[in-house]
């Protein structure tokens, strides 16, 4: 009698064997670092101004992903998706107002919970799941107790910080306005306290493997950082983002009605735009400094060679592109964010990957690297093959979506050539951009007959949706 295996069954058998082999070695630790509202304004991503030496050194020892896309450009839905391995339609989290994925999935096993259940010490410091900024900083709300052995929300002064500051759009509520404060030092800042706490936890966790989720709140508004970080960016040297004068003419109405106050430079003068850019850059460098302290501790404790470090921004952020600021668009600046994975011994370390990857891939990647059997139902794929060969590919497209109230719905798919966006509500509409000639997405090609075939292919690809993992 002979037994025959399908290719999928054979691949599953090999994966199971590989996982068993991986578990037979001393287990790897995981340092899982989120930066709130961080777009690719980093030196290692080619930004000409921002100073990010610690993120840069992490990229130099890991793989930098140049095309990493969140599934929803808003904190709560994005984090619920990447922490559960489910896309927003599956998790049920499509707003910051209702972020409890356990209402729909009470028995879900989150990424840190998988490690906790498998014998790792699962620890959280700062914002991992949703946390309102500035009002929720320091609170325990939304942080999903089943996921953690240790769960800490360091408090921070946020908009109450003492120092030189300003508020270019006072009519907006806290958490939206581009408020900034230069402080004398890092005293009272949540990110400094998060780094202190993370280092203390690393020093006290020597007898078992760990999963440490470290969530920095900067560069989320308010832009609060010590003066020394503002001084890195002289105001007179800040250059504004340039846009064609007719840039918004071919953008459908629902895109501009999603959060209309974020368009047209949020009503800011050119001076206030420069001040806001300076505050954002200073906040990035301040967060980078705190990350560096934690990376130094890993080295000092002899854990760096046994620790996978995954660093990401939870979604992108506009800095004046298309006259838009902040998140909640489906254009490149909002749905693409930095991603760096440094895993010991991978052949791709020190290189960059242009492969299409998604945040929903984080969960299966870390499970794969640490030899854990991931739960059924994850909707991403492991990026481990790209860590060995950054020129490889694991998928042909990345998908993101957005929703505002029950009125506006948008979905987008990005391939190596095109971005296609489809809108429903407020009259609907479509957008198509050719990244080979228009990487900043200035020209909507939906009505261009020369791209009619490409438009039909992208419509079909969006309708088809993500491929089933393993298919």
C-alpha positions as CSV (number, residue, x, y, z in Angstrom):
1,X,0.0,0.0,0.0
2,X,1.4,3.4,-0.9
3,X,0.4,6.8,0.4
4,X,0.4,9.9,-1.7
5,X,0.6,13.5,-0.5
6,X,-0.6,16.7,-2.1
7,X,1.9,19.4,-2.5
8,X,0.2,21.4,0.2
9,X,0.2,18.4,2.6
10,X,3.9,17.8,1.8
11,X,4.8,21.4,2.4
12,X,2.9,21.3,5.7
13,X,4.8,18.2,6.8
14,X,8.1,19.9,6.0
15,X,7.0,23.0,7.9
16,X,6.1,20.9,10.9
17,X,9.5,19.2,10.8
18,X,11.2,22.6,10.5
19,X,9.3,23.9,13.4
20,X,10.3,20.9,15.5
21,X,13.9,21.5,14.6
22,X,13.7,25.1,15.4
23,X,12.3,24.3,18.9
24,X,15.1,21.9,19.6
25,X,17.6,24.8,19.6
26,X,17.8,27.4,22.4
27,X,14.6,29.5,21.6
28,X,14.8,32.9,20.1
29,X,13.5,36.0,21.9
30,X,11.3,38.6,20.2
31,X,11.5,42.4,20.6
32,X,8.5,43.7,18.8
33,X,8.6,47.5,18.5
34,X,5.8,49.8,17.3
35,X,6.2,53.5,16.6
36,X,2.9,55.4,16.5
37,X,2.2,57.3,13.2
38,X,5.6,56.8,11.8
39,X,6.0,57.1,8.1
40,X,9.2,56.4,6.1
41,X,10.9,59.7,7.3
42,X,14.1,57.9,8.2
43,X,17.7,58.1,7.0
44,X,17.8,54.4,6.2
45,X,14.8,55.0,3.9
46,X,16.6,57.8,2.1
47,X,15.1,60.8,3.9
48,X,17.6,63.7,3.4
49,X,16.9,65.5,6.7
50,X,15.7,63.2,9.5
51,X,18.4,61.8,11.8
52,X,17.5,58.2,12.9
53,X,20.9,56.5,13.8
54,X,19.5,53.7,15.9
55,X,16.8,52.6,13.4
56,X,19.5,52.9,10.8
57,X,21.8,50.5,12.6
58,X,18.9,48.1,13.1
59,X,18.3,48.2,9.3
60,X,22.1,47.6,8.8
61,X,21.8,44.3,10.7
62,X,18.4,43.2,9.4
63,X,16.2,43.4,6.3
64,X,14.6,46.7,5.4
65,X,11.3,46.4,3.6
66,X,10.6,49.1,1.1
67,X,7.0,48.1,0.3
68,X,5.3,47.2,3.5
69,X,1.6,48.1,3.8
70,X,-0.8,48.3,6.7
71,X,-4.3,46.9,6.3
72,X,-6.1,50.0,7.6
73,X,-4.4,53.5,8.0
74,X,-5.8,54.1,11.5
75,X,-4.3,53.0,14.8
76,X,-7.0,50.7,16.3
77,X,-7.9,48.7,13.1
78,X,-4.3,48.4,12.0
79,X,-3.1,47.1,15.4
80,X,-6.0,44.7,15.8
81,X,-5.2,43.3,12.4
82,X,-1.5,42.8,12.8
83,X,-1.8,41.5,16.4
84,X,-4.5,38.9,15.5
85,X,-3.2,38.0,12.0
86,X,-6.7,38.9,10.6
87,X,-7.6,41.4,8.0
88,X,-10.0,44.1,9.2
89,X,-13.1,42.5,7.6
90,X,-12.3,39.4,9.6
91,X,-11.3,41.0,12.9
92,X,-14.3,43.2,12.8
93,X,-12.3,46.3,13.9
94,X,-12.8,49.1,11.4
95,X,-12.8,52.1,13.7
96,X,-11.0,53.5,16.7
97,X,-14.3,53.7,18.6
98,X,-14.8,49.9,18.8
99,X,-11.5,48.1,18.9
100,X,-12.3,45.0,21.0
101,X,-11.7,42.2,18.5
102,X,-12.8,39.7,21.2
103,X,-16.4,40.7,20.8
104,X,-16.3,38.9,17.4
105,X,-13.5,36.5,18.2
106,X,-13.6,35.7,22.0
107,X,-11.2,32.8,21.6
108,X,-8.7,34.4,19.3
109,X,-5.0,33.7,20.1
110,X,-3.1,36.9,19.5
111,X,0.6,37.1,18.5
112,X,2.0,37.7,22.0
113,X,-0.6,35.2,23.4
114,X,0.8,32.5,21.2
115,X,4.3,33.1,22.7
116,X,2.8,33.3,26.2
117,X,1.0,30.0,25.7
118,X,4.3,28.4,24.4
119,X,6.5,29.2,27.4
120,X,7.8,32.7,26.5
121,X,7.5,35.5,29.0
122,X,5.0,37.8,27.2
123,X,5.5,41.5,28.2
124,X,4.0,44.7,27.1
125,X,5.3,48.3,27.6
126,X,3.4,51.1,26.1
127,X,1.0,51.2,23.1
128,X,0.6,47.8,21.5
129,X,-3.1,47.5,20.9
130,X,-5.1,50.7,20.5
131,X,-4.4,53.6,23.0
132,X,-5.8,57.1,22.5
133,X,-3.0,59.7,22.3
134,X,-2.7,61.9,24.2
135,X,-5.7,61.1,26.5
136,X,-5.2,57.4,26.8
137,X,-1.5,57.4,27.5
138,X,-0.8,55.7,30.8
139,X,-4.1,53.8,30.9
140,X,-4.6,50.1,30.6
141,X,-7.7,50.2,28.4
142,X,-7.7,48.1,25.3
143,X,-4.4,46.3,26.0
144,X,-6.0,42.7,26.0
145,X,-5.0,41.1,29.3
146,X,-5.0,37.5,27.9
147,X,-2.0,38.5,25.7
148,X,0.4,39.3,28.4
149,X,2.2,38.0,31.5
150,X,3.4,41.6,32.2
151,X,1.4,44.6,31.0
152,X,2.6,48.2,31.7
153,X,1.4,51.6,30.4
154,X,3.9,54.2,31.3
155,X,2.3,57.6,32.0
156,X,3.3,60.7,30.1
157,X,2.7,64.5,30.4
158,X,1.8,64.7,26.7
159,X,0.0,68.0,25.9
160,X,0.5,69.1,29.5
161,X,4.3,69.0,29.1
162,X,6.0,72.2,30.3
163,X,8.1,74.0,27.8
164,X,8.1,76.3,24.7
165,X,5.3,75.3,22.5
166,X,2.5,76.3,20.1
167,X,-0.8,75.2,18.5
168,X,-1.3,76.0,14.8
169,X,-4.9,74.6,14.7
170,X,-6.5,75.3,18.1
171,X,-10.0,74.5,16.8
172,X,-9.2,70.8,16.6
173,X,-9.3,68.5,19.5
174,X,-6.3,67.0,21.2
175,X,-4.9,64.1,19.3
176,X,-5.7,65.8,16.0
177,X,-4.2,69.3,16.3
178,X,-0.5,69.8,15.4
179,X,0.5,70.9,18.8
180,X,4.2,70.9,19.7
181,X,6.2,71.4,22.9
182,X,10.0,71.7,23.5
183,X,10.8,70.4,26.9
184,X,14.0,70.8,29.0
185,X,14.6,67.1,29.1
186,X,12.9,63.7,28.8
187,X,11.3,63.8,32.3
188,X,7.6,63.0,32.2
189,X,7.7,61.6,28.7
190,X,6.0,58.2,28.1
191,X,8.6,57.0,25.6
192,X,11.5,57.7,27.9
193,X,9.6,55.8,30.7
194,X,8.8,53.0,28.2
195,X,12.5,52.6,27.4
196,X,13.4,52.6,31.1
197,X,10.8,49.9,31.8
198,X,11.7,47.8,28.9
199,X,15.4,47.8,30.0
200,X,14.3,46.8,33.5
201,X,12.3,43.9,32.1
202,X,15.1,42.7,29.9
203,X,17.5,42.8,32.9
204,X,15.0,40.7,35.0
205,X,14.2,38.2,32.3
206,X,17.2,35.9,32.1
207,X,15.7,32.5,32.8
208,X,13.2,32.1,30.0
209,X,12.7,33.3,26.4
210,X,10.7,36.5,26.1
211,X,8.4,38.3,23.7
212,X,8.6,42.0,24.5
213,X,6.1,44.3,22.9
214,X,7.4,47.9,23.1
215,X,5.1,50.6,21.9
216,X,6.4,54.2,21.5
217,X,3.8,56.9,21.1
218,X,6.0,59.4,19.2
219,X,5.8,60.8,16.6
220,X,2.0,60.9,17.2
221,X,0.8,64.4,18.0
222,X,1.4,66.3,20.2
223,X,5.0,66.7,19.0
224,X,6.7,66.6,22.4
225,X,10.5,66.2,22.7
226,X,13.4,67.8,24.5
227,X,14.8,71.0,22.9
228,X,18.0,69.2,21.8
229,X,15.9,67.2,19.3
230,X,14.2,70.3,17.9
231,X,17.6,71.9,17.6
232,X,18.6,69.1,15.1
233,X,16.3,70.8,12.6
234,X,16.7,74.5,12.2
235,X,13.4,76.0,11.1
236,X,14.9,78.0,8.3
237,X,16.3,74.7,6.7
238,X,12.9,72.9,6.7
239,X,11.6,72.4,3.2
240,X,7.9,71.9,2.5
241,X,6.5,69.2,0.3
242,X,5.7,70.4,-3.2
243,X,2.5,69.5,-5.0
244,X,1.2,70.4,-8.5
245,X,-1.4,73.2,-8.3
246,X,-4.1,70.9,-9.8
247,X,-3.2,67.9,-7.8
248,X,-6.6,67.5,-6.1
249,X,-8.7,67.9,-9.3
250,X,-8.7,64.3,-10.3
251,X,-9.2,62.8,-6.7
252,X,-12.8,61.6,-6.2
253,X,-15.0,63.4,-3.7
254,X,-15.2,60.6,-1.0
255,X,-11.4,60.6,-0.7
256,X,-11.5,64.3,0.1
257,X,-14.6,64.0,2.3
258,X,-13.2,61.2,4.5
259,X,-11.7,63.7,6.9
260,X,-11.9,67.0,5.0
261,X,-10.0,69.0,7.7
262,X,-6.8,67.0,6.9
263,X,-6.6,68.4,3.3
264,X,-5.6,71.8,2.1
265,X,-2.6,71.9,4.6
266,X,-5.1,71.7,7.5
267,X,-5.4,75.5,7.0
268,X,-1.8,76.0,8.1
269,X,0.4,78.8,6.8
270,X,3.7,77.9,5.3
271,X,5.4,78.9,8.6
272,X,3.2,76.6,10.6
273,X,3.7,73.8,8.1
274,X,7.5,74.1,8.7
275,X,6.9,74.2,12.4
276,X,4.8,71.0,12.2
277,X,7.5,69.3,10.1
278,X,10.1,70.3,12.6
279,X,8.0,68.9,15.4
280,X,7.4,65.6,13.6
281,X,11.1,65.2,12.8
282,X,12.1,66.0,16.4
283,X,9.6,63.5,17.7
284,X,11.0,60.8,15.3
285,X,14.6,61.5,16.5
286,X,13.5,61.4,20.2
287,X,11.8,58.1,19.7
288,X,14.8,56.8,17.8
289,X,17.0,57.7,20.8
290,X,14.8,55.7,23.1
291,X,14.9,52.7,20.8
292,X,18.7,53.0,20.8
293,X,18.8,52.7,24.6
294,X,16.9,49.4,24.4
295,X,19.0,48.0,21.6
296,X,22.1,48.9,23.7
297,X,20.7,47.0,26.6
298,X,20.1,43.9,24.4
299,X,23.8,44.1,23.4
300,X,25.0,44.7,27.0
301,X,22.9,41.7,28.3
302,X,24.3,39.4,25.6
303,X,20.8,38.9,24.1
304,X,21.2,40.6,20.7
305,X,22.3,37.4,18.9
306,X,19.3,35.5,20.3
307,X,16.7,38.1,19.6
308,X,14.5,38.7,16.6
309,X,13.8,42.5,16.4
310,X,10.8,43.6,14.4
311,X,10.4,47.4,14.1
312,X,7.5,49.1,12.4
313,X,5.3,52.2,12.1
314,X,1.7,51.2,12.7
315,X,0.7,53.0,9.4
316,X,1.9,55.8,7.3
317,X,1.4,59.5,7.8
318,X,1.1,62.4,5.3
319,X,3.4,65.4,5.8
320,X,1.8,67.7,3.2
321,X,1.7,65.3,0.2
322,X,-1.4,66.1,-1.9
323,X,-1.9,69.0,0.7
324,X,-2.9,66.2,3.2
325,X,-1.6,65.7,6.7
326,X,-1.8,62.7,9.0
327,X,-3.4,59.4,8.1
328,X,-6.8,58.1,6.8
329,X,-6.1,58.2,3.1
330,X,-5.5,55.3,0.7
331,X,-2.6,56.9,-1.0
332,X,1.0,55.6,-0.7
333,X,2.1,57.9,2.1
334,X,-0.8,56.8,4.4
335,X,-0.8,53.0,3.9
336,X,2.9,52.4,3.5
337,X,5.1,52.4,6.6
338,X,8.6,51.4,7.6
339,X,9.3,47.8,8.5
340,X,12.6,46.3,9.6
341,X,13.2,42.7,10.7
342,X,16.5,41.7,12.2
343,X,16.7,37.9,12.8
344,X,19.9,36.2,13.8
345,X,21.7,34.3,11.1
346,X,19.5,35.2,8.1
347,X,21.4,35.5,4.9
348,X,19.6,38.7,3.8
349,X,20.7,40.7,6.8
350,X,22.0,44.1,5.8
351,X,20.0,44.3,2.6
352,X,16.7,45.7,1.5
353,X,13.6,44.0,0.0
354,X,11.3,45.5,-2.6
355,X,8.8,42.7,-2.2
356,X,5.2,43.5,-1.5
357,X,4.5,42.6,2.1
358,X,1.7,43.4,4.5
359,X,1.4,43.9,8.3
360,X,-0.9,40.9,8.5
361,X,2.3,38.9,7.7
362,X,4.0,39.8,11.0
363,X,2.2,37.0,13.0
364,X,3.1,34.1,10.7
365,X,6.6,35.4,10.3
366,X,7.5,35.5,14.0
367,X,5.8,32.1,14.6
368,X,7.9,30.7,11.7
369,X,11.2,32.2,12.9
370,X,10.7,30.9,16.5
371,X,9.4,27.4,15.5
372,X,5.9,27.8,16.8
373,X,2.8,26.3,15.2
374,X,0.6,29.3,14.3
375,X,-3.1,28.9,14.8
376,X,-5.5,28.2,11.9
377,X,-7.1,31.2,10.3
378,X,-4.1,33.6,10.0
379,X,-4.5,35.7,6.8
380,X,-0.9,36.6,6.2
381,X,2.2,34.6,5.1
382,X,5.6,34.2,6.6
383,X,8.3,36.6,5.4
384,X,11.1,34.3,6.5
385,X,12.0,33.4,2.8
386,X,12.6,37.2,2.2
387,X,14.9,37.3,5.2
388,X,17.1,34.7,3.5
389,X,16.7,36.1,0.0
390,X,15.4,39.7,-0.2
391,X,15.1,39.5,-4.0
392,X,12.4,36.8,-3.6
393,X,8.6,37.4,-3.5
394,X,5.8,35.9,-1.3
395,X,2.8,37.7,-2.8
396,X,1.9,39.8,-5.8
397,X,-0.2,42.5,-4.1
398,X,-1.0,44.3,-0.9
399,X,-4.5,45.3,0.2
400,X,-5.7,48.1,2.4
401,X,-9.0,49.6,3.3
402,X,-10.6,52.5,5.1
403,X,-14.0,53.5,6.4
404,X,-15.5,56.6,7.8
405,X,-18.7,56.2,9.8
406,X,-21.2,54.3,7.7
407,X,-20.9,56.7,4.8
408,X,-17.6,56.3,3.0
409,X,-15.8,53.1,2.2
410,X,-12.6,52.7,0.3
411,X,-10.4,49.8,-0.7
412,X,-7.0,49.7,-2.5
413,X,-4.7,47.2,-4.0
414,X,-1.0,47.9,-4.7
415,X,1.1,45.8,-7.1
416,X,4.7,46.4,-8.3
417,X,3.3,48.7,-11.0
418,X,-0.1,50.1,-10.1
419,X,-2.1,51.4,-7.2
420,X,-5.9,51.1,-7.7
421,X,-8.4,52.6,-5.3
422,X,-12.2,52.1,-5.3
423,X,-14.5,54.3,-3.4
424,X,-18.2,53.9,-2.3
425,X,-20.3,56.6,-0.8
426,X,-20.4,60.3,-1.5
427,X,-20.7,59.6,-5.2
428,X,-18.0,56.9,-5.3
429,X,-15.1,56.9,-7.7
430,X,-11.9,55.2,-8.7
431,X,-8.1,56.1,-8.8
432,X,-5.3,54.4,-10.7
433,X,-1.7,55.4,-10.5
434,X,1.3,54.0,-12.4
435,X,4.3,53.8,-10.0
436,X,6.7,53.3,-12.9
437,X,6.2,56.9,-14.0
438,X,4.3,58.5,-11.1
439,X,5.6,57.2,-7.7
440,X,4.0,60.2,-5.9
441,X,0.5,59.4,-7.3
442,X,-0.2,62.8,-8.9
443,X,-2.0,61.6,-12.0
444,X,-5.2,59.6,-11.8
445,X,-5.2,57.4,-14.9
446,X,-8.8,56.0,-14.7
447,X,-9.9,57.9,-17.8
448,X,-6.7,57.3,-19.7
449,X,-7.4,54.9,-22.6
450,X,-3.7,53.9,-22.7
451,X,-4.2,52.3,-19.3
452,X,-7.5,50.7,-19.9
453,X,-6.1,47.2,-19.8
454,X,-4.2,47.9,-16.6
455,X,-7.4,49.4,-15.0
456,X,-9.4,46.2,-15.8
457,X,-6.6,44.0,-14.4
458,X,-6.5,46.1,-11.2
459,X,-10.3,46.1,-10.8
460,X,-10.2,42.3,-11.1
461,X,-7.3,42.0,-8.7
462,X,-9.1,44.1,-6.0
463,X,-12.3,42.1,-6.5
464,X,-10.4,38.8,-6.3
465,X,-8.9,39.9,-3.0
466,X,-5.9,38.4,-1.1
467,X,-5.0,34.9,-2.0
468,X,-5.6,32.3,0.7
469,X,-2.3,31.6,2.5
470,X,-0.8,28.4,1.2
471,X,-2.9,28.4,-2.0
